[in-house]
Amino acid sequence: MPVILRYKGYKIFFFSNEGDPREPLHVHVRNADASAKFWILPQVGVAESYGLNSQELNELAEVIGDNTQLIERAWHEFFG
């Protein structure tokens, strides 16, 4: 589970096994009480969430959007 970023107690990461065939570029976000999955392309969007309110999701989407290049680079370096 490569962690790409940490933000306010959240881990932003992807799983080392993202399916077969692999799902499109996305990240998972988790803290002690909640989790979400965000698609990265063509734009950042919530795929699913559990325990997060809309304000938290919007804030996380902004952080992910600000770090899209880092996320894409980490994804491609890990998965080849």
Biotite code that builds the C-alpha atoms (Angstrom):
import biotite.structure as struc

atoms = struc.array([
    struc.Atom([0.000, 0.000, 0.000], chain_id="A", res_id=1, res_name="MET", atom_name="CA", element="C"),
    struc.Atom([2.172, 2.880, -1.238], chain_id="A", res_id=2, res_name="PRO", atom_name="CA", element="C"),
    struc.Atom([1.284, 6.063, 0.667], chain_id="A", res_id=3, res_name="VAL", atom_name="CA", element="C"),
    struc.Atom([1.673, 9.080, -1.601], chain_id="A", res_id=4, res_name="ILE", atom_name="CA", element="C"),
    struc.Atom([0.634, 11.873, 0.769], chain_id="A", res_id=5, res_name="LEU", atom_name="CA", element="C"),
    struc.Atom([-0.435, 12.500, 4.324], chain_id="A", res_id=6, res_name="ARG", atom_name="CA", element="C"),
    struc.Atom([-2.809, 15.358, 5.022], chain_id="A", res_id=7, res_name="TYR", atom_name="CA", element="C"),
    struc.Atom([-4.451, 16.258, 8.347], chain_id="A", res_id=8, res_name="LYS", atom_name="CA", element="C"),
    struc.Atom([-4.474, 12.673, 9.579], chain_id="A", res_id=9, res_name="GLY", atom_name="CA", element="C"),
    struc.Atom([-5.501, 11.210, 6.200], chain_id="A", res_id=10, res_name="TYR", atom_name="CA", element="C"),
    struc.Atom([-3.369, 8.812, 4.202], chain_id="A", res_id=11, res_name="LYS", atom_name="CA", element="C"),
    struc.Atom([-3.651, 9.210, 0.430], chain_id="A", res_id=12, res_name="ILE", atom_name="CA", element="C"),
    struc.Atom([-2.525, 5.989, -1.220], chain_id="A", res_id=13, res_name="PHE", atom_name="CA", element="C"),
    struc.Atom([-3.199, 3.262, -3.732], chain_id="A", res_id=14, res_name="PHE", atom_name="CA", element="C"),
    struc.Atom([-3.229, -0.475, -3.244], chain_id="A", res_id=15, res_name="PHE", atom_name="CA", element="C"),
    struc.Atom([-0.400, -2.519, -4.704], chain_id="A", res_id=16, res_name="SER", atom_name="CA", element="C"),
    struc.Atom([-3.038, -4.777, -6.309], chain_id="A", res_id=17, res_name="ASN", atom_name="CA", element="C"),
    struc.Atom([-5.520, -2.528, -8.084], chain_id="A", res_id=18, res_name="GLU", atom_name="CA", element="C"),
    struc.Atom([-7.391, -5.272, -9.889], chain_id="A", res_id=19, res_name="GLY", atom_name="CA", element="C"),
    struc.Atom([-6.943, -7.312, -13.022], chain_id="A", res_id=20, res_name="ASP", atom_name="CA", element="C"),
    struc.Atom([-7.414, -5.581, -15.316], chain_id="A", res_id=21, res_name="PRO", atom_name="CA", element="C"),
    struc.Atom([-6.152, -2.626, -13.297], chain_id="A", res_id=22, res_name="ARG", atom_name="CA", element="C"),
    struc.Atom([-8.656, 0.141, -12.644], chain_id="A", res_id=23, res_name="GLU", atom_name="CA", element="C"),
    struc.Atom([-7.934, 3.609, -14.087], chain_id="A", res_id=24, res_name="PRO", atom_name="CA", element="C"),
    struc.Atom([-5.759, 6.032, -12.137], chain_id="A", res_id=25, res_name="LEU", atom_name="CA", element="C"),
    struc.Atom([-7.236, 6.720, -8.696], chain_id="A", res_id=26, res_name="HIS", atom_name="CA", element="C"),
    struc.Atom([-6.312, 7.060, -5.030], chain_id="A", res_id=27, res_name="VAL", atom_name="CA", element="C"),
    struc.Atom([-7.802, 5.918, -1.765], chain_id="A", res_id=28, res_name="HIS", atom_name="CA", element="C"),
    struc.Atom([-8.019, 8.182, 1.271], chain_id="A", res_id=29, res_name="VAL", atom_name="CA", element="C"),
    struc.Atom([-8.357, 6.900, 4.815], chain_id="A", res_id=30, res_name="ARG", atom_name="CA", element="C"),
    struc.Atom([-8.236, 8.133, 8.380], chain_id="A", res_id=31, res_name="ASN", atom_name="CA", element="C"),
    struc.Atom([-9.224, 6.322, 11.574], chain_id="A", res_id=32, res_name="ALA", atom_name="CA", element="C"),
    struc.Atom([-12.970, 6.699, 10.963], chain_id="A", res_id=33, res_name="ASP", atom_name="CA", element="C"),
    struc.Atom([-13.574, 7.237, 7.256], chain_id="A", res_id=34, res_name="ALA", atom_name="CA", element="C"),
    struc.Atom([-12.445, 6.366, 3.749], chain_id="A", res_id=35, res_name="SER", atom_name="CA", element="C"),
    struc.Atom([-12.967, 7.435, 0.159], chain_id="A", res_id=36, res_name="ALA", atom_name="CA", element="C"),
    struc.Atom([-11.833, 6.671, -3.355], chain_id="A", res_id=37, res_name="LYS", atom_name="CA", element="C"),
    struc.Atom([-11.114, 9.445, -5.869], chain_id="A", res_id=38, res_name="PHE", atom_name="CA", element="C"),
    struc.Atom([-10.726, 9.135, -9.625], chain_id="A", res_id=39, res_name="TRP", atom_name="CA", element="C"),
    struc.Atom([-7.924, 11.354, -10.900], chain_id="A", res_id=40, res_name="ILE", atom_name="CA", element="C"),
    struc.Atom([-8.609, 11.635, -14.637], chain_id="A", res_id=41, res_name="LEU", atom_name="CA", element="C"),
    struc.Atom([-10.110, 13.290, -16.576], chain_id="A", res_id=42, res_name="PRO", atom_name="CA", element="C"),
    struc.Atom([-10.722, 15.366, -13.430], chain_id="A", res_id=43, res_name="GLN", atom_name="CA", element="C"),
    struc.Atom([-10.655, 14.643, -9.720], chain_id="A", res_id=44, res_name="VAL", atom_name="CA", element="C"),
    struc.Atom([-13.957, 13.173, -8.575], chain_id="A", res_id=45, res_name="GLY", atom_name="CA", element="C"),
    struc.Atom([-15.314, 11.073, -5.745], chain_id="A", res_id=46, res_name="VAL", atom_name="CA", element="C"),
    struc.Atom([-15.877, 7.443, -6.706], chain_id="A", res_id=47, res_name="ALA", atom_name="CA", element="C"),
    struc.Atom([-17.150, 6.384, -3.262], chain_id="A", res_id=48, res_name="GLU", atom_name="CA", element="C"),
    struc.Atom([-16.949, 7.540, 0.326], chain_id="A", res_id=49, res_name="SER", atom_name="CA", element="C"),
    struc.Atom([-17.811, 6.299, 3.791], chain_id="A", res_id=50, res_name="TYR", atom_name="CA", element="C"),
    struc.Atom([-17.985, 8.548, 6.832], chain_id="A", res_id=51, res_name="GLY", atom_name="CA", element="C"),
    struc.Atom([-16.900, 11.805, 5.156], chain_id="A", res_id=52, res_name="LEU", atom_name="CA", element="C"),
    struc.Atom([-19.109, 14.857, 4.765], chain_id="A", res_id=53, res_name="ASN", atom_name="CA", element="C"),
    struc.Atom([-19.213, 17.061, 1.671], chain_id="A", res_id=54, res_name="SER", atom_name="CA", element="C"),
    struc.Atom([-16.877, 19.666, 3.175], chain_id="A", res_id=55, res_name="GLN", atom_name="CA", element="C"),
    struc.Atom([-14.239, 17.022, 3.906], chain_id="A", res_id=56, res_name="GLU", atom_name="CA", element="C"),
    struc.Atom([-14.638, 15.492, 0.432], chain_id="A", res_id=57, res_name="LEU", atom_name="CA", element="C"),
    struc.Atom([-14.264, 18.896, -1.222], chain_id="A", res_id=58, res_name="ASN", atom_name="CA", element="C"),
    struc.Atom([-11.154, 19.669, 0.810], chain_id="A", res_id=59, res_name="GLU", atom_name="CA", element="C"),
    struc.Atom([-9.621, 16.299, -0.030], chain_id="A", res_id=60, res_name="LEU", atom_name="CA", element="C"),
    struc.Atom([-10.504, 16.688, -3.710], chain_id="A", res_id=61, res_name="ALA", atom_name="CA", element="C"),
    struc.Atom([-8.690, 20.023, -3.727], chain_id="A", res_id=62, res_name="GLU", atom_name="CA", element="C"),
    struc.Atom([-5.586, 18.507, -2.100], chain_id="A", res_id=63, res_name="VAL", atom_name="CA", element="C"),
    struc.Atom([-5.629, 15.636, -4.576], chain_id="A", res_id=64, res_name="ILE", atom_name="CA", element="C"),
    struc.Atom([-6.129, 18.048, -7.478], chain_id="A", res_id=65, res_name="GLY", atom_name="CA", element="C"),
    struc.Atom([-3.167, 20.135, -6.301], chain_id="A", res_id=66, res_name="ASP", atom_name="CA", element="C"),
    struc.Atom([-1.021, 16.977, -6.272], chain_id="A", res_id=67, res_name="ASN", atom_name="CA", element="C"),
    struc.Atom([-2.202, 15.283, -9.459], chain_id="A", res_id=68, res_name="THR", atom_name="CA", element="C"),
    struc.Atom([1.263, 15.273, -11.039], chain_id="A", res_id=69, res_name="GLN", atom_name="CA", element="C"),
    struc.Atom([2.809, 13.670, -7.960], chain_id="A", res_id=70, res_name="LEU", atom_name="CA", element="C"),
    struc.Atom([0.038, 11.057, -7.860], chain_id="A", res_id=71, res_name="ILE", atom_name="CA", element="C"),
    struc.Atom([0.355, 10.244, -11.568], chain_id="A", res_id=72, res_name="GLU", atom_name="CA", element="C"),
    struc.Atom([4.128, 9.929, -11.296], chain_id="A", res_id=73, res_name="ARG", atom_name="CA", element="C"),
    struc.Atom([3.892, 7.633, -8.251], chain_id="A", res_id=74, res_name="ALA", atom_name="CA", element="C"),
    struc.Atom([1.248, 5.473, -9.991], chain_id="A", res_id=75, res_name="TRP", atom_name="CA", element="C"),
    struc.Atom([3.319, 5.061, -13.158], chain_id="A", res_id=76, res_name="HIS", atom_name="CA", element="C"),
    struc.Atom([6.556, 4.440, -11.256], chain_id="A", res_id=77, res_name="GLU", atom_name="CA", element="C"),
    struc.Atom([4.876, 1.723, -9.179], chain_id="A", res_id=78, res_name="PHE", atom_name="CA", element="C"),
    struc.Atom([2.811, 0.019, -11.890], chain_id="A", res_id=79, res_name="PHE", atom_name="CA", element="C"),
    struc.Atom([5.191, 0.668, -14.786], chain_id="A", res_id=80, res_name="GLY", atom_name="CA", element="C"),
])
